[in-house]
Amino acid sequence: FLPCTLRYQRRVHGRNWDHVTSQIGMFCFSGMTPEQVDKLRTEYHIYMTKNGRISMAGVTSKNVEYLANSMHAVTK
């Protein structure tokens, strides 16, 4: 779900998310800064560790678009 949505973000907005879309496993390293992680938490209510690691177990087909759009918004 997330890789497809982030690939779409790349096509539309030119942002490269290959470091996320090529990962396999329960956790994903987003590459976001602590400041970007804080902004995700405070403005979008998305929670992850300060180093940008997120649990993929909480990502569903119902929230993946919101997650991808939020990640894109804080990294512009």
All heavy atoms as a GROMACS GRO file, in nm:
protein
  617
    1PHE      N    1   0.082  -0.120   0.000
    1PHE     CA    2   0.000   0.000   0.000
    1PHE      C    3   0.086   0.126   0.000
    1PHE      O    4   0.073   0.208  -0.087
    1PHE     CB    5  -0.092   0.004   0.122
    1PHE     CG    6  -0.184  -0.114   0.134
    1PHE    CD1    7  -0.181  -0.196   0.245
    1PHE    CD2    8  -0.275  -0.142   0.035
    1PHE    CE1    9  -0.267  -0.302   0.257
    1PHE    CE2   10  -0.363  -0.247   0.046
    1PHE     CZ   11  -0.359  -0.328   0.158
    2LEU      N   12   0.171   0.139   0.102
    2LEU     CA   13   0.253   0.260   0.113
    2LEU      C   14   0.347   0.275  -0.005
    2LEU      O   15   0.355   0.385  -0.060
    2LEU     CB   16   0.330   0.260   0.246
    2LEU     CG   17   0.412   0.385   0.275
    2LEU    CD1   18   0.322   0.508   0.282
    2LEU    CD2   19   0.487   0.369   0.406
    3PRO      N   20   0.418   0.170  -0.048
    3PRO     CA   21   0.506   0.189  -0.164
    3PRO      C   22   0.433   0.240  -0.287
    3PRO      O   23   0.483   0.329  -0.356
    3PRO     CB   24   0.564   0.049  -0.186
    3PRO     CG   25   0.563  -0.014  -0.052
    3PRO     CD   26   0.435   0.037   0.012
    4CYS      N   27   0.315   0.187  -0.316
    4CYS     CA   28   0.240   0.233  -0.433
    4CYS      C   29   0.201   0.379  -0.421
    4CYS      O   30   0.212   0.456  -0.516
    4CYS     CB   31   0.114   0.148  -0.451
    4CYS     SG   32   0.149  -0.023  -0.493
    5THR      N   33   0.156   0.418  -0.303
    5THR     CA   34   0.114   0.556  -0.282
    5THR      C   35   0.234   0.650  -0.290
    5THR      O   36   0.225   0.759  -0.346
    5THR     CB   37   0.042   0.570  -0.147
    5THR    OG1   38  -0.063   0.473  -0.143
    5THR    CG2   39  -0.017   0.709  -0.130
    6LEU      N   40   0.348   0.609  -0.235
    6LEU     CA   41   0.467   0.694  -0.241
    6LEU      C   42   0.522   0.701  -0.383
    6LEU      O   43   0.575   0.804  -0.424
    6LEU     CB   44   0.573   0.645  -0.143
    6LEU     CG   45   0.539   0.668   0.004
    6LEU    CD1   46   0.646   0.606   0.094
    6LEU    CD2   47   0.522   0.815   0.035
    7ARG      N   48   0.511   0.593  -0.459
    7ARG     CA   49   0.552   0.598  -0.600
    7ARG      C   50   0.466   0.699  -0.676
    7ARG      O   51   0.512   0.773  -0.762
    7ARG     CB   52   0.543   0.460  -0.664
    7ARG     CG   53   0.657   0.371  -0.625
    7ARG     CD   54   0.655   0.241  -0.706
    7ARG     NE   55   0.726   0.140  -0.632
    7ARG     CZ   56   0.673   0.036  -0.571
    7ARG    NH1   57   0.543   0.014  -0.578
    7ARG    NH2   58   0.746  -0.050  -0.504
    8TYR      N   59   0.336   0.703  -0.642
    8TYR     CA   60   0.246   0.802  -0.702
    8TYR      C   61   0.293   0.943  -0.666
    8TYR      O   62   0.298   1.031  -0.751
    8TYR     CB   63   0.103   0.778  -0.654
    8TYR     CG   64   0.009   0.891  -0.691
    8TYR    CD1   65  -0.041   0.902  -0.820
    8TYR    CD2   66  -0.028   0.986  -0.597
    8TYR    CE1   67  -0.126   1.006  -0.855
    8TYR    CE2   68  -0.112   1.090  -0.630
    8TYR     CZ   69  -0.160   1.100  -0.759
    8TYR     OH   70  -0.244   1.204  -0.794
    9GLN      N   71   0.328   0.964  -0.540
    9GLN     CA   72   0.378   1.096  -0.497
    9GLN      C   73   0.501   1.135  -0.578
    9GLN      O   74   0.520   1.251  -0.612
    9GLN     CB   75   0.412   1.094  -0.347
    9GLN     CG   76   0.294   1.090  -0.256
    9GLN     CD   77   0.219   1.221  -0.252
    9GLN    OE1   78   0.260   1.322  -0.306
    9GLN    NE2   79   0.104   1.219  -0.186
   10ARG      N   80   0.585   1.037  -0.608
   10ARG     CA   81   0.705   1.066  -0.687
   10ARG      C   82   0.668   1.112  -0.827
   10ARG      O   83   0.723   1.208  -0.880
   10ARG     CB   84   0.795   0.944  -0.694
   10ARG     CG   85   0.922   0.972  -0.771
   10ARG     CD   86   1.012   0.853  -0.774
   10ARG     NE   87   1.137   0.889  -0.837
   10ARG     CZ   88   1.239   0.810  -0.851
   10ARG    NH1   89   1.232   0.687  -0.804
   10ARG    NH2   90   1.348   0.849  -0.910
   11ARG      N   91   0.574   1.041  -0.889
   11ARG     CA   92   0.532   1.079  -1.025
   11ARG      C   93   0.469   1.218  -1.026
   11ARG      O   94   0.494   1.297  -1.116
   11ARG     CB   95   0.434   0.977  -1.080
   11ARG     CG   96   0.496   0.846  -1.124
   11ARG     CD   97   0.401   0.763  -1.209
   11ARG     NE   98   0.267   0.750  -1.155
   11ARG     CZ   99   0.227   0.653  -1.074
   11ARG    NH1  100   0.311   0.562  -1.033
   11ARG    NH2  101   0.103   0.649  -1.031
   12VAL      N  102   0.386   1.247  -0.929
   12VAL     CA  103   0.312   1.373  -0.927
   12VAL      C  104   0.398   1.490  -0.878
   12VAL      O  105   0.397   1.597  -0.936
   12VAL     CB  106   0.185   1.360  -0.839
   12VAL    CG1  107   0.116   1.494  -0.823
   12VAL    CG2  108   0.091   1.259  -0.900
   13HIS      N  109   0.477   1.467  -0.772
   13HIS     CA  110   0.548   1.577  -0.708
   13HIS      C  111   0.701   1.570  -0.723
   13HIS      O  112   0.770   1.660  -0.677
   13HIS     CB  113   0.515   1.582  -0.558
   13HIS     CG  114   0.368   1.598  -0.533
   13HIS    ND1  115   0.300   1.715  -0.559
   13HIS    CD2  116   0.274   1.512  -0.486
   13HIS    CE1  117   0.173   1.700  -0.529
   13HIS    NE2  118   0.154   1.578  -0.485
   14GLY      N  119   0.752   1.462  -0.781
   14GLY     CA  120   0.895   1.453  -0.804
   14GLY      C  121   0.978   1.417  -0.683
   14GLY      O  122   1.100   1.423  -0.687
   15ARG      N  123   0.916   1.380  -0.574
   15ARG     CA  124   0.989   1.342  -0.451
   15ARG      C  125   1.028   1.196  -0.459
   15ARG      O  126   0.947   1.111  -0.488
   15ARG     CB  127   0.900   1.366  -0.329
   15ARG     CG  128   0.966   1.340  -0.200
   15ARG     CD  129   1.027   1.467  -0.149
   15ARG     NE  130   1.082   1.442  -0.017
   15ARG     CZ  131   1.181   1.511   0.031
   15ARG    NH1  132   1.231   1.610  -0.038
   15ARG    NH2  133   1.227   1.486   0.149
   16ASN      N  134   1.155   1.163  -0.434
   16ASN     CA  135   1.206   1.027  -0.442
   16ASN      C  136   1.191   0.956  -0.308
   16ASN      O  137   1.252   0.996  -0.209
   16ASN     CB  138   1.352   1.028  -0.485
   16ASN     CG  139   1.407   0.890  -0.508
   16ASN    OD1  140   1.350   0.790  -0.464
   16ASN    ND2  141   1.518   0.883  -0.577
   17TRP      N  142   1.110   0.849  -0.305
   17TRP     CA  143   1.088   0.770  -0.184
   17TRP      C  144   1.143   0.628  -0.198
   17TRP      O  145   1.099   0.537  -0.129
   17TRP     CB  146   0.938   0.765  -0.151
   17TRP     CG  147   0.884   0.896  -0.104
   17TRP    CD1  148   0.814   0.985  -0.178
   17TRP    CD2  149   0.895   0.951   0.027
   17TRP    NE1  150   0.781   1.095  -0.101
   17TRP    CE2  151   0.830   1.076   0.025
   17TRP    CE3  152   0.956   0.908   0.145
   17TRP    CZ2  153   0.822   1.158   0.137
   17TRP    CZ3  154   0.948   0.990   0.257
   17TRP    CH2  155   0.882   1.113   0.252
   18ASP      N  156   1.239   0.606  -0.289
   18ASP     CA  157   1.293   0.472  -0.312
   18ASP      C  158   1.349   0.408  -0.184
   18ASP      O  159   1.340   0.288  -0.166
   18ASP     CB  160   1.402   0.474  -0.419
   18ASP     CG  161   1.346   0.498  -0.558
   18ASP    OD1  162   1.222   0.487  -0.576
   18ASP    OD2  163   1.426   0.527  -0.648
   19HIS      N  164   1.405   0.489  -0.096
   19HIS     CA  165   1.461   0.435   0.028
   19HIS      C  166   1.352   0.374   0.117
   19HIS      O  167   1.382   0.290   0.202
   19HIS     CB  168   1.539   0.542   0.104
   19HIS     CG  169   1.455   0.656   0.153
   19HIS    ND1  170   1.410   0.755   0.069
   19HIS    CD2  171   1.408   0.685   0.275
   19HIS    CE1  172   1.338   0.841   0.139
   19HIS    NE2  173   1.334   0.802   0.264
   20VAL      N  174   1.228   0.412   0.098
   20VAL     CA  175   1.116   0.354   0.173
   20VAL      C  176   1.054   0.238   0.095
   20VAL      O  177   1.030   0.131   0.150
   20VAL     CB  178   1.009   0.461   0.204
   20VAL    CG1  179   0.886   0.398   0.267
   20VAL    CG2  180   1.066   0.568   0.295
   21THR      N  181   1.030   0.259  -0.033
   21THR     CA  182   0.957   0.160  -0.111
   21THR      C  183   1.036   0.031  -0.136
   21THR      O  184   0.977  -0.072  -0.167
   21THR     CB  185   0.911   0.217  -0.247
   21THR    OG1  186   1.026   0.260  -0.322
   21THR    CG2  187   0.817   0.335  -0.226
   22SER      N  188   1.167   0.034  -0.120
   22SER     CA  189   1.248  -0.086  -0.143
   22SER      C  190   1.268  -0.171  -0.017
   22SER      O  191   1.326  -0.278  -0.024
   22SER     CB  192   1.384  -0.047  -0.200
   22SER     OG  193   1.457   0.029  -0.105
   23GLN      N  194   1.218  -0.126   0.098
   23GLN     CA  195   1.237  -0.198   0.223
   23GLN      C  196   1.134  -0.310   0.239
   23GLN      O  197   1.023  -0.302   0.188
   23GLN     CB  198   1.227  -0.103   0.343
   23GLN     CG  199   1.338   0.000   0.344
   23GLN     CD  200   1.327   0.092   0.464
   23GLN    OE1  201   1.320   0.047   0.577
   23GLN    NE2  202   1.323   0.221   0.436
   24ILE      N  203   1.175  -0.415   0.313
   24ILE     CA  204   1.088  -0.528   0.342
   24ILE      C  205   1.089  -0.550   0.493
   24ILE      O  206   1.195  -0.542   0.555
   24ILE     CB  207   1.137  -0.655   0.270
   24ILE    CG1  208   1.135  -0.634   0.120
   24ILE    CG2  209   1.054  -0.775   0.309
   24ILE    CD1  210   1.200  -0.744   0.042
   25GLY      N  211   0.974  -0.575   0.553
   25GLY     CA  212   0.970  -0.605   0.695
   25GLY      C  213   0.861  -0.531   0.768
   25GLY      O  214   0.784  -0.457   0.709
   26MET      N  215   0.857  -0.551   0.901
   26MET     CA  216   0.753  -0.490   0.984
   26MET      C  217   0.779  -0.344   1.014
   26MET      O  218   0.688  -0.270   1.048
   26MET     CB  219   0.740  -0.565   1.116
   26MET     CG  220   0.653  -0.686   1.107
   26MET     SD  221   0.620  -0.758   1.267
   26MET     CE  222   0.534  -0.628   1.352
   27PHE      N  223   0.904  -0.302   1.004
   27PHE     CA  224   0.939  -0.163   1.034
   27PHE      C  225   1.001  -0.101   0.910
   27PHE      O  226   1.064  -0.168   0.830
   27PHE     CB  227   1.036  -0.154   1.151
   27PHE     CG  228   0.974  -0.198   1.280
   27PHE    CD1  229   0.987  -0.329   1.322
   27PHE    CD2  230   0.901  -0.110   1.357
   27PHE    CE1  231   0.929  -0.371   1.440
   27PHE    CE2  232   0.841  -0.152   1.475
   27PHE     CZ  233   0.856  -0.283   1.517
   28CYS      N  234   0.983   0.028   0.897
   28CYS     CA  235   1.034   0.101   0.782
   28CYS      C  236   1.108   0.224   0.831
   28CYS      O  237   1.057   0.297   0.917
   28CYS     CB  238   0.916   0.140   0.694
   28CYS     SG  239   0.960   0.242   0.555
   29PHE      N  240   1.225   0.246   0.779
   29PHE     CA  241   1.299   0.369   0.812
   29PHE      C  242   1.263   0.473   0.707
   29PHE      O  243   1.292   0.457   0.589
   29PHE     CB  244   1.449   0.344   0.816
   29PHE     CG  245   1.526   0.466   0.854
   29PHE    CD1  246   1.518   0.516   0.984
   29PHE    CD2  247   1.602   0.533   0.762
   29PHE    CE1  248   1.586   0.632   1.020
   29PHE    CE2  249   1.671   0.649   0.797
   29PHE     CZ  250   1.663   0.697   0.926
   30SER      N  251   1.201   0.581   0.751
   30SER     CA  252   1.150   0.682   0.659
   30SER      C  253   1.256   0.780   0.612
   30SER      O  254   1.239   0.844   0.509
   30SER     CB  255   1.037   0.762   0.726
   30SER     OG  256   1.090   0.837   0.835
   31GLY      N  257   1.362   0.798   0.690
   31GLY     CA  258   1.464   0.895   0.654
   31GLY      C  259   1.428   1.037   0.696
   31GLY      O  260   1.498   1.132   0.662
   32MET      N  261   1.318   1.052   0.769
   32MET     CA  262   1.278   1.186   0.812
   32MET      C  263   1.360   1.232   0.932
   32MET      O  264   1.406   1.152   1.012
   32MET     CB  265   1.129   1.187   0.845
   32MET     CG  266   1.044   1.178   0.721
   32MET     SD  267   0.871   1.208   0.753
   32MET     CE  268   0.823   1.043   0.793
   33THR      N  269   1.374   1.362   0.943
   33THR     CA  270   1.448   1.423   1.054
   33THR      C  271   1.360   1.424   1.179
   33THR      O  272   1.237   1.414   1.169
   33THR     CB  273   1.487   1.568   1.020
   33THR    OG1  274   1.367   1.646   1.010
   33THR    CG2  275   1.566   1.576   0.890
   34PRO      N  276   1.421   1.441   1.297
   34PRO     CA  277   1.340   1.453   1.419
   34PRO      C  278   1.238   1.567   1.411
   34PRO      O  279   1.126   1.554   1.462
   34PRO     CB  280   1.444   1.478   1.528
   34PRO     CG  281   1.568   1.411   1.477
   34PRO     CD  282   1.564   1.434   1.328
   35GLU      N  283   1.273   1.675   1.344
   35GLU     CA  284   1.180   1.788   1.330
   35GLU      C  285   1.059   1.748   1.244
   35GLU      O  286   0.945   1.784   1.275
   35GLU     CB  287   1.251   1.908   1.268
   35GLU     CG  288   1.356   1.970   1.357
   35GLU     CD  289   1.490   1.894   1.357
   35GLU    OE1  290   1.514   1.811   1.266
   35GLU    OE2  291   1.568   1.917   1.450
   36GLN      N  292   1.084   1.673   1.137
   36GLN     CA  293   0.975   1.627   1.052
   36GLN      C  294   0.887   1.527   1.126
   36GLN      O  295   0.764   1.530   1.113
   36GLN     CB  296   1.031   1.565   0.923
   36GLN     CG  297   1.096   1.667   0.832
   36GLN     CD  298   1.178   1.605   0.722
   36GLN    OE1  299   1.233   1.496   0.737
   36GLN    NE2  300   1.189   1.674   0.610
   37VAL      N  301   0.949   1.440   1.206
   37VAL     CA  302   0.874   1.343   1.286
   37VAL      C  303   0.785   1.416   1.386
   37VAL      O  304   0.668   1.381   1.404
   37VAL     CB  305   0.970   1.245   1.358
   37VAL    CG1  306   0.895   1.161   1.460
   37VAL    CG2  307   1.041   1.157   1.256
   38ASP      N  308   0.838   1.521   1.449
   38ASP     CA  309   0.757   1.601   1.542
   38ASP      C  310   0.639   1.666   1.472
   38ASP      O  311   0.528   1.670   1.526
   38ASP     CB  312   0.842   1.709   1.608
   38ASP     CG  313   0.931   1.656   1.719
   38ASP    OD1  314   0.904   1.545   1.771
   38ASP    OD2  315   1.029   1.725   1.754
   39LYS      N  316   0.662   1.716   1.352
   39LYS     CA  317   0.554   1.780   1.276
   39LYS      C  318   0.447   1.678   1.240
   39LYS      O  319   0.327   1.708   1.247
   39LYS     CB  320   0.611   1.847   1.151
   39LYS     CG  321   0.515   1.939   1.083
   39LYS     CD  322   0.585   2.019   0.974
   39LYS     CE  323   0.490   2.119   0.913
   39LYS     NZ  324   0.553   2.199   0.810
   40LEU      N  325   0.487   1.557   1.202
   40LEU     CA  326   0.390   1.451   1.174
   40LEU      C  327   0.304   1.421   1.296
   40LEU      O  328   0.184   1.402   1.286
   40LEU     CB  329   0.461   1.321   1.132
   40LEU     CG  330   0.487   1.297   0.985
   40LEU    CD1  331   0.556   1.163   0.966
   40LEU    CD2  332   0.361   1.304   0.903
   41ARG      N  333   0.369   1.417   1.412
   41ARG     CA  334   0.298   1.386   1.536
   41ARG      C  335   0.201   1.498   1.573
   41ARG      O  336   0.083   1.474   1.601
   41ARG     CB  337   0.397   1.364   1.650
   41ARG     CG  338   0.332   1.329   1.782
   41ARG     CD  339   0.432   1.303   1.894
   41ARG     NE  340   0.542   1.398   1.899
   41ARG     CZ  341   0.536   1.520   1.952
   41ARG    NH1  342   0.424   1.563   2.004
   41ARG    NH2  343   0.641   1.599   1.952
   42THR      N  344   0.249   1.623   1.571
   42THR     CA  345   0.166   1.734   1.619
   42THR      C  346   0.059   1.777   1.520
   42THR      O  347  -0.052   1.813   1.560
   42THR     CB  348   0.252   1.856   1.657
   42THR    OG1  349   0.329   1.897   1.543
   42THR    CG2  350   0.345   1.824   1.772
   43GLU      N  351   0.090   1.773   1.391
   43GLU     CA  352  -0.006   1.823   1.292
   43GLU      C  353  -0.093   1.714   1.230
   43GLU      O  354  -0.204   1.742   1.185
   43GLU     CB  355   0.067   1.899   1.182
   43GLU     CG  356   0.133   2.026   1.232
   43GLU     CD  357   0.200   2.106   1.123
   43GLU    OE1  358   0.167   2.085   1.004
   43GLU    OE2  359   0.286   2.189   1.156
   44TYR      N  360  -0.042   1.589   1.225
   44TYR     CA  361  -0.114   1.483   1.156
   44TYR      C  362  -0.148   1.363   1.245
   44TYR      O  363  -0.210   1.268   1.200
   44TYR     CB  364  -0.034   1.435   1.034
   44TYR     CG  365  -0.013   1.545   0.933
   44TYR    CD1  366   0.103   1.622   0.934
   44TYR    CD2  367  -0.109   1.573   0.837
   44TYR    CE1  368   0.123   1.723   0.842
   44TYR    CE2  369  -0.091   1.674   0.745
   44TYR     CZ  370   0.025   1.749   0.748
   44TYR     OH  371   0.044   1.850   0.656
   45HIS      N  372  -0.101   1.364   1.370
   45HIS     CA  373  -0.126   1.256   1.466
   45HIS      C  374  -0.075   1.121   1.415
   45HIS      O  375  -0.141   1.018   1.430
   45HIS     CB  376  -0.274   1.249   1.503
   45HIS     CG  377  -0.327   1.381   1.551
   45HIS    ND1  378  -0.298   1.428   1.677
   45HIS    CD2  379  -0.399   1.476   1.490
   45HIS    CE1  380  -0.354   1.547   1.692
   45HIS    NE2  381  -0.415   1.579   1.579
   46ILE      N  382   0.043   1.125   1.354
   46ILE     CA  383   0.113   1.004   1.309
   46ILE      C  384   0.234   0.988   1.398
   46ILE      O  385   0.312   1.082   1.416
   46ILE     CB  386   0.154   1.015   1.161
   46ILE    CG1  387   0.028   1.024   1.075
   46ILE    CG2  388   0.243   0.899   1.120
   46ILE    CD1  389   0.053   1.054   0.930
   47TYR      N  390   0.251   0.869   1.453
   47TYR     CA  391   0.353   0.846   1.554
   47TYR      C  392   0.458   0.747   1.506
   47TYR      O  393   0.425   0.645   1.445
   47TYR     CB  394   0.288   0.796   1.683
   47TYR     CG  395   0.187   0.894   1.734
   47TYR    CD1  396   0.054   0.887   1.695
   47TYR    CD2  397   0.225   0.998   1.818
   47TYR    CE1  398  -0.039   0.980   1.739
   47TYR    CE2  399   0.133   1.092   1.862
   47TYR     CZ  400   0.002   1.082   1.823
   47TYR     OH  401  -0.089   1.175   1.866
   48MET      N  402   0.584   0.781   1.532
   48MET     CA  403   0.698   0.696   1.500
   48MET      C  404   0.813   0.738   1.590
   48MET      O  405   0.802   0.837   1.662
   48MET     CB  406   0.736   0.710   1.352
   48MET     CG  407   0.782   0.848   1.310
   48MET     SD  408   0.822   0.862   1.134
   48MET     CE  409   0.664   0.844   1.059
   49THR      N  410   0.921   0.661   1.587
   49THR     CA  411   1.036   0.697   1.670
   49THR      C  412   1.102   0.823   1.615
   49THR      O  413   1.084   0.857   1.497
   49THR     CB  414   1.138   0.582   1.676
   49THR    OG1  415   1.184   0.556   1.543
   49THR    CG2  416   1.077   0.455   1.735
   50LYS      N  417   1.177   0.891   1.698
   50LYS     CA  418   1.242   1.017   1.659
   50LYS      C  419   1.336   0.999   1.540
   50LYS      O  420   1.360   1.094   1.466
   50LYS     CB  421   1.322   1.075   1.776
   50LYS     CG  422   1.237   1.140   1.880
   50LYS     CD  423   1.199   1.278   1.833
   50LYS     CE  424   1.139   1.355   1.948
   50LYS     NZ  425   1.093   1.485   1.905
   51ASN      N  426   1.389   0.877   1.522
   51ASN     CA  427   1.481   0.856   1.410
   51ASN      C  428   1.406   0.823   1.280
   51ASN      O  429   1.468   0.793   1.178
   51ASN     CB  430   1.584   0.748   1.441
   51ASN     CG  431   1.525   0.609   1.455
   51ASN    OD1  432   1.404   0.590   1.445
   51ASN    ND2  433   1.609   0.512   1.478
   52GLY      N  434   1.273   0.828   1.282
   52GLY     CA  435   1.194   0.810   1.162
   52GLY      C  436   1.150   0.668   1.133
   52GLY      O  437   1.097   0.639   1.026
   53ARG      N  438   1.167   0.577   1.229
   53ARG     CA  439   1.128   0.438   1.208
   53ARG      C  440   0.980   0.422   1.242
   53ARG      O  441   0.934   0.464   1.347
   53ARG     CB  442   1.212   0.345   1.295
   53ARG     CG  443   1.188   0.199   1.267
   53ARG     CD  444   1.284   0.114   1.347
   53ARG     NE  445   1.266   0.137   1.490
   53ARG     CZ  446   1.218   0.048   1.575
   53ARG    NH1  447   1.184  -0.072   1.533
   53ARG    NH2  448   1.205   0.076   1.702
   54ILE      N  449   0.904   0.361   1.149
   54ILE     CA  450   0.761   0.345   1.167
   54ILE      C  451   0.723   0.198   1.156
   54ILE      O  452   0.782   0.124   1.076
   54ILE     CB  453   0.681   0.430   1.064
   54ILE    CG1  454   0.532   0.428   1.093
   54ILE    CG2  455   0.713   0.389   0.922
   54ILE    CD1  456   0.452   0.529   1.014
   55SER      N  457   0.627   0.156   1.237
   55SER     CA  458   0.577   0.019   1.232
   55SER      C  459   0.478   0.007   1.117
   55SER      O  460   0.377   0.077   1.112
   55SER     CB  461   0.507  -0.018   1.362
   55SER     OG  462   0.441  -0.142   1.348
   56MET      N  463   0.506  -0.084   1.026
   56MET     CA  464   0.419  -0.103   0.910
   56MET      C  465   0.294  -0.182   0.946
   56MET      O  466   0.199  -0.185   0.868
   56MET     CB  467   0.496  -0.174   0.798
   56MET     CG  468   0.614  -0.093   0.746
   56MET     SD  469   0.571   0.077   0.700
   56MET     CE  470   0.470   0.047   0.557
   57ALA      N  471   0.291  -0.242   1.064
   57ALA     CA  472   0.173  -0.319   1.107
   57ALA      C  473   0.050  -0.230   1.120
   57ALA      O  474  -0.063  -0.278   1.107
   57ALA     CB  475   0.203  -0.389   1.239
   58GLY      N  476   0.069  -0.102   1.144
   58GLY     CA  477  -0.043  -0.010   1.159
   58GLY      C  478  -0.089   0.053   1.029
   58GLY      O  479  -0.185   0.131   1.027
   59VAL      N  480  -0.022   0.023   0.919
   59VAL     CA  481  -0.058   0.082   0.791
   59VAL      C  482  -0.158  -0.009   0.720
   59VAL      O  483  -0.132  -0.127   0.700
   59VAL     CB  484   0.068   0.103   0.703
   59VAL    CG1  485   0.029   0.165   0.570
   59VAL    CG2  486   0.170   0.190   0.775
   60THR      N  487  -0.273   0.047   0.688
   60THR     CA  488  -0.380  -0.030   0.622
   60THR      C  489  -0.422   0.038   0.492
   60THR      O  490  -0.382   0.153   0.465
   60THR     CB  491  -0.503  -0.041   0.713
   60THR    OG1  492  -0.562   0.090   0.725
   60THR    CG2  493  -0.467  -0.094   0.852
   61SER      N  494  -0.504  -0.029   0.417
   61SER     CA  495  -0.555   0.030   0.294
   61SER      C  496  -0.642   0.153   0.322
   61SER      O  497  -0.660   0.238   0.235
   61SER     CB  498  -0.636  -0.073   0.213
   61SER     OG  499  -0.744  -0.121   0.291
   62LYS      N  500  -0.693   0.164   0.444
   62LYS     CA  501  -0.778   0.277   0.480
   62LYS      C  502  -0.700   0.400   0.523
   62LYS      O  503  -0.750   0.511   0.516
   62LYS     CB  504  -0.875   0.238   0.590
   62LYS     CG  505  -0.977   0.138   0.542
   62LYS     CD  506  -1.076   0.102   0.649
   62LYS     CE  507  -1.175   0.001   0.592
   62LYS     NZ  508  -1.274  -0.038   0.689
   63ASN      N  509  -0.574   0.384   0.570
   63ASN     CA  510  -0.499   0.500   0.617
   63ASN      C  511  -0.371   0.528   0.538
   63ASN      O  512  -0.303   0.624   0.565
   63ASN     CB  513  -0.467   0.487   0.766
   63ASN     CG  514  -0.372   0.373   0.799
   63ASN    OD1  515  -0.304   0.317   0.713
   63ASN    ND2  516  -0.368   0.337   0.927
   64VAL      N  517  -0.340   0.444   0.440
   64VAL     CA  518  -0.213   0.459   0.369
   64VAL      C  519  -0.205   0.589   0.290
   64VAL      O  520  -0.100   0.653   0.286
   64VAL     CB  521  -0.184   0.337   0.280
   64VAL    CG1  522  -0.281   0.327   0.164
   64VAL    CG2  523  -0.040   0.341   0.229
   65GLU      N  524  -0.313   0.630   0.228
   65GLU     CA  525  -0.309   0.754   0.151
   65GLU      C  526  -0.286   0.874   0.243
   65GLU      O  527  -0.207   0.964   0.211
   65GLU     CB  528  -0.438   0.772   0.071
   65GLU     CG  529  -0.431   0.890  -0.024
   65GLU     CD  530  -0.551   0.899  -0.116
   65GLU    OE1  531  -0.637   0.810  -0.114
   65GLU    OE2  532  -0.558   0.997  -0.192
   66TYR      N  533  -0.353   0.875   0.358
   66TYR     CA  534  -0.333   0.982   0.456
   66TYR      C  535  -0.188   0.983   0.503
   66TYR      O  536  -0.125   1.090   0.512
   66TYR     CB  537  -0.428   0.962   0.574
   66TYR     CG  538  -0.412   1.066   0.683
   66TYR    CD1  539  -0.464   1.193   0.667
   66TYR    CD2  540  -0.343   1.036   0.800
   66TYR    CE1  541  -0.449   1.290   0.766
   66TYR    CE2  542  -0.328   1.132   0.899
   66TYR     CZ  543  -0.380   1.258   0.882
   66TYR     OH  544  -0.365   1.353   0.980
   67LEU      N  545  -0.132   0.866   0.532
   67LEU     CA  546   0.006   0.856   0.577
   67LEU      C  547   0.101   0.909   0.470
   67LEU      O  548   0.189   0.992   0.499
   67LEU     CB  549   0.041   0.711   0.611
   67LEU     CG  550   0.187   0.683   0.646
   67LEU    CD1  551   0.231   0.761   0.768
   67LEU    CD2  552   0.208   0.533   0.665
   68ALA      N  553   0.086   0.863   0.347
   68ALA     CA  554   0.176   0.905   0.240
   68ALA      C  555   0.165   1.055   0.213
   68ALA      O  556   0.267   1.124   0.198
   68ALA     CB  557   0.147   0.827   0.113
   69ASN      N  558   0.044   1.108   0.211
   69ASN     CA  559   0.026   1.251   0.189
   69ASN      C  560   0.085   1.333   0.302
   69ASN      O  561   0.144   1.439   0.279
   69ASN     CB  562  -0.123   1.285   0.169
   69ASN     CG  563  -0.176   1.232   0.038
   69ASN    OD1  564  -0.102   1.213  -0.057
   69ASN    ND2  565  -0.306   1.208   0.034
   70SER      N  566   0.070   1.284   0.425
   70SER     CA  567   0.125   1.354   0.542
   70SER      C  568   0.277   1.352   0.538
   70SER      O  569   0.342   1.454   0.565
   70SER     CB  570   0.074   1.290   0.671
   70SER     OG  571  -0.066   1.294   0.676
   71MET      N  572   0.335   1.237   0.506
   71MET     CA  573   0.482   1.226   0.496
   71MET      C  574   0.533   1.322   0.389
   71MET      O  575   0.633   1.392   0.408
   71MET     CB  576   0.524   1.082   0.465
   71MET     CG  577   0.503   0.987   0.579
   71MET     SD  578   0.529   0.814   0.534
   71MET     CE  579   0.705   0.813   0.503
   72HIS      N  580   0.464   1.326   0.279
   72HIS     CA  581   0.504   1.417   0.171
   72HIS      C  582   0.495   1.563   0.217
   72HIS      O  583   0.586   1.644   0.192
   72HIS     CB  584   0.419   1.395   0.047
   72HIS     CG  585   0.451   1.489  -0.062
   72HIS    ND1  586   0.565   1.479  -0.138
   72HIS    CD2  587   0.385   1.598  -0.108
   72HIS    CE1  588   0.569   1.577  -0.226
   72HIS    NE2  589   0.461   1.650  -0.210
   73ALA      N  590   0.388   1.597   0.287
   73ALA     CA  591   0.366   1.736   0.329
   73ALA      C  592   0.476   1.786   0.423
   73ALA      O  593   0.519   1.900   0.412
   73ALA     CB  594   0.229   1.748   0.398
   74VAL      N  595   0.521   1.701   0.514
   74VAL     CA  596   0.622   1.747   0.611
   74VAL      C  597   0.763   1.745   0.554
   74VAL      O  598   0.855   1.800   0.616
   74VAL     CB  599   0.618   1.669   0.745
   74VAL    CG1  600   0.482   1.680   0.810
   74VAL    CG2  601   0.660   1.526   0.727
   75THR      N  602   0.782   1.685   0.437
   75THR     CA  603   0.916   1.679   0.380
   75THR      C  604   0.934   1.774   0.261
   75THR      O  605   1.037   1.773   0.197
   75THR     CB  606   0.950   1.536   0.334
   75THR    OG1  607   0.853   1.490   0.241
   75THR    CG2  608   0.956   1.441   0.453
   76LYS      N  609   0.834   1.856   0.233
   76LYS     CA  610   0.845   1.952   0.121
   76LYS      C  611   0.949   2.055   0.151
   76LYS      O  612   0.966   2.100   0.259
   76LYS     CB  613   0.713   2.024   0.097
   76LYS     CG  614   0.608   1.941   0.032
   76LYS     CD  615   0.502   2.033  -0.017
   76LYS     CE  616   0.364   1.983   0.009
   76LYS     NZ  617   0.262   2.070  -0.037
   0.00000   0.00000   0.00000
